[in-house]
Amino acid sequence: MGSILAAHLLAAGHAVTVVARGRRAAFLAQHGLQLSGLSDLRIDCPVATDPAAIDEAAVFINTVKTFDTEAALRPFAHLRPALAFSVQNGVMKEDALTAVFGPAAVVGAMADFSGELCDDDTVAFTRNVCLHLGELAGGHSARVGELVATLDAAGITTRETGAITEVIWSKYVGWVALMLLAVLTRQGTATYLRDPDSARVVARITREMARLAKARGIALRDQSPVPALSVAAGDEDAAVAVVQQLGDTFAEKAPGHRMSSLQDVERGRALEVDETAGYALRQGQALGLQMPTLALCYQLAAAIHRAHLARR
């Protein structure tokens, strides 16, 4: 995600510094950013490995995995960016940024674009649906409008919303199911969404997550990647049909799409299950909600996560 954003912004003439570590930093320093798929870009980029060496930033974008958030943000506490947003999954990301940069700098974000880090360290840009940005307090602002215009002109489809919390949660409610099923089935997104059994599991998790949003007083809407409102409405069979139709859409428009969690499973990497599905379970328990399908799938994915950590 960071490579996709940085490459497009650099190609549009903006000043960007990529903060990276280890092998990734070495590759970028030698070869630059290399994108294929929806964009074919090869561009050199400034790379920093020491956050302390960066003394100013107009816009700070967090693109690390959720489990790396605290360690990644801590070294940037000296910065005072005018704007900060995160393209991470889940609903904890804005609080994490606020804890470091203060509430005035933080803009809410929901990223509905995708990529894959390939074995040769290039990046495949696979989906460019929309990056949603908005003020956490709601409404519209000149600063968000300017940021949206900048990113959209650079080639990342970006829109401003006056209800960013609803947009973030509407993705979260359905994304948790997509993430867990990718880990457990190890199939591409279209494949498990079209299968009747895995589609039913996706529907059940999404409906359980929708009850959590309702208990929190958060309205849902139908939007990519999962029409959460439609899945939550009606009976379970109708919800399964909606999920399978979504699978047909992926098969047509993004047949090669693979969740980042599937990519992590295949590479034996840590999984962001606790900060996403685990967070939802803890919230549900605090509110007295029963979420049995989510709980079972979370436990299975968490076991896989621990096995990967043990092999490190």
Buried (B, 14 or more C-beta within 10 A) or exposed (E): BBBBBBBBBBBBEBEBEBBBEEEBBBBBBEBBBBBBBBBEBEBEBBBEEEBEEBEEBEBBBBBBBBBBBEEBBEBBEEBBBBBBBBBBBBBBBBEBBBBBBEEEBBBBBBBBBBBBBEEEBBBBBBBBBBBBBBBBEEEEBEEBEEBBEBBBEBBBBBBBBBBBBBBBBBBBBBBBBBBBBBBBBBBBBBBBBBBEEBBBBBBBBBBBBBBBBBBEEBEBBBBBBBBBBBBBBEEEEEBBBBBBBBBEBBBEEBEEBBBBBBBBBEEEBBBBBBBBBBBBBEBBEEEEBEBEBBBBBBEBBBEBBEEBEEEE
